[in-house]
Amino acid sequence: MLKLIDISVGSILNNLSLVVDRGKCVLIVGENGAGKTTLFNTIAGIIKPDSGYVILNGRDITNLPHYKRAVWISSVLQDPRAGTIGEMTIAENLYLASMRRNKCVKRSITSFREKLSVLEMNLENRLQEKVKNLSGGQRQALSLVMATMTDYELLLLDEITASLDPKNSHTIMRLVDKIDRDEGKTCLMITHNTDYIESFRVNRLKLSNGKVEES
């Protein structure tokens, strides 16, 4: 469960409180400048709130830096380049992602191929290729696979289709839907492409005037 209690950040978030039950996927909507990315950055630990608390599954993580929260929180950002290292191969990127938590995770080439095969992009047969050679859609799909390789507790998806064409956007959202249904992990998502999520089992919340309300 994620609980935000009276979170304030400058003039952007104003005593915001939010509860997301474990295993639920919530879509955050709102106008540009409403503070959606600020909200995500506060949860991830990139921004420290002026006041309030961030509680994840009973832990007070308000004062933990981003790198420590990354043990439990996985993120995929708008820029397809942000979650991957272009000069490394696909296999090397997957290996680094699998090392994020100190748990036993399969790190064989076979397991990497299995993870990538669900994308239907043929990336499982390009493991030794450098990531910088991938298209934006392929790189974003890889970022999503990397973010879900370990036993994360919360997944943050920030406009992950914003820079993609309709075909790749559909592929990415199909993968998000599969992750949501198969893994049942807690997920917060920001997207303007609401056409892709009509079949999702998600709650919609609107961010307005620094607070959230039912959409």
PENOR-V351724 format. One record per residue. SS is DSSP state (@ for helix, = for strand, . for the rest). NEAR is the number of other C-alpha atoms within 12 Angstrom. Layout:
ss;near
SS;NEAR
SS;NEAR
This chain:
ss;near
.;26
=;36
=;27
=;35
=;27
=;24
=;33
=;28
=;28
.;19
.;18
.;25
=;36
=;27
=;24
=;35
=;26
=;32
=;27
=;33
.;25
.;24
.;26
.;28
=;35
=;35
=;38
=;40
=;32
.;28
.;17
.;19
.;17
.;23
.;31
@;37
@;35
@;32
@;43
@;38
@;30
@;37
@;44
@;39
.;30
.;23
.;25
.;27
.;34
.;21
=;22
=;26
=;31
=;38
=;31
=;31
.;22
.;16
=;18
=;20
.;31
.;32
.;24
.;26
.;20
@;23
@;18
@;18
@;31
.;30
.;31
.;35
=;40
=;42
=;45
=;42
.;32
.;30
.;24
.;35
.;27
.;23
.;32
.;37
.;28
.;24
.;17
.;20
=;25
@;38
@;35
@;27
@;33
@;43
@;28
@;24
@;34
@;30
.;22
.;27
.;25
.;13
.;14
.;13
.;20
.;20
.;23
.;17
@;20
@;16
@;21
@;33
@;27
@;22
@;36
@;32
@;21
.;24
.;32
.;20
.;25
.;20
@;32
@;27
@;20
.;23
.;30
.;22
.;21
=;22
@;33
@;24
@;22
.;29
.;21
@;30
@;33
@;35
@;41
@;44
@;45
@;50
@;42
@;46
@;41
@;35
@;41
.;43
.;38
.;33
.;28
.;32
.;34
=;41
=;47
=;40
=;44
=;37
.;32
.;40
.;40
.;27
.;26
.;25
.;18
@;16
@;17
@;27
@;31
@;24
@;27
@;41
@;36
@;25
@;34
@;41
@;26
@;23
@;29
@;30
@;20
@;13
@;24
.;24
.;32
=;37
=;44
=;45
=;44
=;41
.;35
.;24
.;25
@;23
@;14
@;24
@;28
.;15
.;16
.;25
.;20
=;30
=;26
=;27
=;26
=;27
=;32
=;24
.;21
.;29
=;31
=;32
=;20
=;17
.;15
